[in-house]
């Protein structure tokens, strides 16, 4: 029987460090807001590869699941209601297990400053969402 896992929050950070001696994870560079440099040219006139790029990692914990299917991580600009990043992969969660979620995001472009939404879903059902802001860094 299909049972979607529960997610205990999503954390955005620069990277995750793992200590093999203590078996502990440490989030490095946790953020809620990013400051990026934007061109004065309107974003719709720029090719996508000229939008600011900022790699990061999405972390969390999943539990109480019994499902196998396609996971999707989606980043959208809320004002434009347009996806700027999408990652899909096959996942499998079994009952009675705790799963550590670590998803590297390396090719996420941000077309404009504003509020963004990150969603984590399995088989089209949203399990978690997280908002974060992108500000225009003044040089």
Secondary structure, DSSP 8 states (H G I E B T S, - for coil): --B--EEEEEEEESEEEEETTTTEEEEES--SEEEE---SS-GGGS-GGGSEE--EEEEEEEES-BEEEEEEEEEEETTTTEEEEEEEEEEEE-TT-EEEEEEEE-S-EE-SSEEEEEEEEETTEEEEEEEEEEEE---
